[in-house]
């Protein structure tokens, strides 16, 4: 499945932090466990019935704030969270605004909260569905200890996000792999939590099949998707990457293109390579831990990097002030 095209990128602070996407993918493009699909159908019905409940039934007058339809899509990487956000936007006939938090965050004090407010203004202007990917980075638990500037800044970002959610009358989707890091006040603004589980054997077999073009992909007779599904308990994203690796390996073999086929061995080798790559990415160079301790270390490293960035920014400002003072002294 190719990524959806986008119309334009919004620049914030000189960087492209917000991508405006024209939704192309639908719920037919993703295979989900039954419980996840039911939760998504429930979330979508809340959007379609929003006018009836809050306008025609008058509940909007009793509950004038907190009208945002905020959904939390939580689950491991590659389980379909982003595709489903696009599918919801497609179902509603709206654009999808994808927030890139890494580009949204600024080393300059006070800029990140302003960027968050700008994101919601853009969503109002577009009438779009707003998607915060890796949302735990922006809605993390506020710190009770504010010894450093970056901690105060992080707390302010969460406060501004909560204020914007109170005023926003639209659809906001937060996708995360680490939902436990959300601030408790933020959790209360979430209308529906959707857990994206890893696919089971039946879902995995379907995912393997839908990766192939029904008439043009040259599959060998020895391909058995059921066997692949039973052997490898992986996500849909992993299967997609494995299929692409298998296709590349088959296409690179010698001989005329007309005789080339994707065999079971290509698919097996592809998924084994993807799984091995995933293990490498989960390794911690310092603790060797892939679990909570490793995640905690990564979060600590992120905090340390933020301190360094702020320190460099303050150091640069101090240097400029010193140079100005020196120039003034020399001119006297």
N, C-alpha and C positions, 0 to 999 in steps of 0.2 A: 504494500500500500504506500503510495507516494505521499509525502507531506503536502498539506493543503497549501495552496498559494495564498499570499497575503497582498493586500492592496497598498499599504503604506506602513512605515515605521514612525512612531512618535519619538522625537528627540527630547530627552529630559536631562538638563545639566550637560548638554553637549554630547550625550550618549543615547543610543537607541534602546530604551528601556521597555517599550510597549509595542507589541506587534499586533496589528489589526488584520485578522484572518477572515477570509470568506469561507465559511464551513462547506466542506465537500463530503466528509465522511459521515455516515449515519450509523444507527444501531445495527444495521445489517453487516457492517464492516468489522464488528467485534463479537467475539464469542465469550460469554460470561457464564459463571455458575448461576443456577436459578435464583438463589437468594439475592445475589448482587443485582440481577436484572429486575427482580421485584422491587428492591429498594430504589433503583433508578426510576422505575415507572411511577412509584409513589412520589419521588422528588419532582418529576416532570408534571404530575397532576397538580401539585401545589402551585406550580407556575401558571398552568392553564386556568385554575380556579381562583387565582389571586384576585382578579377583578370582582368576581361574584362575592367572595367573602368580605373583602375590605371596602369595596365601594358600594355595591348594591345591597349588601346585608348590613352596611354601616359600621362594621368593626374597625374600619380605619379611623373613625372619629373617636372611638374608645381607646384605640391603640395607635396614636399618631406617630410614634417613633418605633424603630425596630422593624420597619416594613420590608427591609432587604430580605430576599430569599437567598440565604447563605447556606451553602451545602459544603460538607467536608467529605472529600474523596480520599480515603486513607487505605494504604496497602503497599505491598512491595513494588519495586520498580518493574515495569513491563507488564502490569496487569490490566492496562487499558484505561487508566484514569484520564489521560489527556484526550484520547480518542472519544471517550464518553462525554467529556465536556464539549468537544466539538459537535458531537451528535445532538446534544441538548440544544446548542445554539442553532443547529440546522433545523431541528424540529420546530423551534420557535420562529424561524425565519429571520434571525438576527445575526449580526457579526459577532466574532469572538475576539476579545482583547486579551492577549497573553502577556502577562507581566513577567519581565525578566528581573528578578530581584537583585542579581549580581550587578546589573547595570543601574538599578534604581538607587542602590546604597551609595552614599557619598562620604568621603573622608572629612568634609567640611561640616562643622557643627551646625545643626538646624536645617540642613539642606534635605536630608532624607525624609523628615516629616512633611516638608513642602512637596516633595516628589510624590508622596503617597496621596496627598490631597489632589495633586494634579492628575493622578491616575483616575480617581473617581470623577473628576470633572470631564475628562475625556470620555469615560464610559457613559456619562449622562448625555453628552453631545452626540455620541454614536448610537445611543439606545441599544448598547451591546451587552452581551454576556461577558462578565469579567472573570478571568481565570488567573489565580495566583498559583504558579507552580512552585514546588518546594516551599510551601507556605509556612512551615515551621521556622524558617529563617526570619520571617517578618512578624509572626505572631507568637514568638517564644515567650516563655514565662518572664514577667518583669522581675528585676532584681531588687531585693530589699536593701542591698548594700550598693551605694552609688559612690564609691571611692574614686572611680575613674569617669572621665567624660563620656567614654563610649557607652558606659552603663546607663548614664542619664539619657543619652541619645536614644538607646535601644528602648528604654521605658517610654520616652516621648513618642517614638514611632508606634508602639502598641496603642498608646492612648489616642493618637490621631486616627489610627485604623478603626478603633472602636467608635469614635465620634463619627467618622465617615459612614460606618455601617448603620448607625442610628438614623442618619439623614438620607441614606441611599434607598431609593425605591426601585430596585432592580435585582437582577440575578448575579450572585457572586459565588464562584466555586473556588474552594481552597483544596489543592491537591498536595498530599504529603506522604512521605515514607516514615515520618517520625511524629505521629499525632500526639504522643505522650509529652512532647515539648510545648504544646500549646498553652497559652496563658488561660487560667480558669475563667476569667471574665470574657475572653474571646469565645470559649467553648459555649457559653450561655447564649451567644448571638447566633449560633449555628442552628438552623431550622431542622436539618436532617443530616445524619451521619451515614455514609455509605461505605461499607467495608469491602474492599476489593481483595477477595481471597485468591490464592494461587489456584489455577485451574486444575480440575481433576482429570482422570484418564479420558473420560468421554469428551470433555471440553478440549483437552490437548489434541486429541485425534481430529476434531473439527478444525482447530486452529492450523494444524499441519496442512489440512486439505485446502483451506481458504487462501493459503499463501500462494497456491499455484493457479495459473490461468487455466480455466476449464478446458480450453481447446488448443492453446498454443505452447504450453510448457511441455517439453518432451520428457516424460517420465518413463523409466525402464519398467519392465514387468516385475522386477524383484522388489519394487518399492512397497513397503507395508507400513502405513501410517499408524496402525494400531500398535504394532511392535514398538515403534518410536515413542508413542504416547505412554506405553507401559514401562519402558526402560528409563525414561528421562522425565523426572518431575520438575519441569521448568516453567517459566512464565511465557506468555504470548510474545513478549518482546524478544526473549531468547530464541524462540522458535523462528521468528521472523529473521533474525540475524543469521541463524543456522541455515535457513533456506537460501539466503543470499550467498553465503560462503559456499554452500554445496553447488549452487548454480555456477559460481565463478570457477570452482574446481573442475566441474564437468566441461565447461566451455573451454578451459585451458588445455584439455587433453588433445593429443595429436589426432589428425584425421579430418575429413571434411565435416563441415557444420551439420550437414543433413543426417549424419549418422550418430551424432553426439546425443547422449541421453543422461539424465540425472538418475543415478543409481542409489540404492540403499546405502552403499558404502560412502557415497558423497554426503548424504544426509547425516549418517552416523558421525562421520569425521567432523562435519560442521557443528553439530550440537556439542560434541566433546570439546571442541576448541572454544566454543562460546562459554561453556561451563567453566573450563579451566581459566579463561580470561576473567570471569566473574570472581573466582577465588583470589586471583592476583589483586584485583581492585579492592577487595574487602580486607586485605592484609594491612595491619598497622606496622609501620617500620620500627615502632618503639616498644609496643607491648605484645605484638603477635596475636592480639585478641580480635576476633571478628564479632563478638557479642556486645553487650551494653558497655563494658569497660572500654572497648575499642571506640565505640561511638562517643563516650564521654571524653576520651582523649582527643578525638577529632574536634568536638565542640570546644574543648579547652584551647586547642591549637587555633581555632577560628577566632576565639576571644583574644588570644595573644597577638594574632595578626592584626586585629582591629586596633589594639593598643599601639602597635608599632606604626600603623598608618596614621593614627591621630598624633602620635609623637613626632613623626616626620613632618606632618602638616604644621604643627605648632612650632617645630624647630625652624622650618622654612620661613614662617611668619616672623619669628624672632630675628632671624638673619636679615630679613628685609628691613625691619625696624632699626637694627644696628647699623646697617649700611646707610640708611637715611640720616641717622643721627651723626654718623661719621662725615657724611657729605656736608651737612649743615655746619659742623664744627670746622671743617676745612675752609668753608666759604667765609667764615667770620674773620 
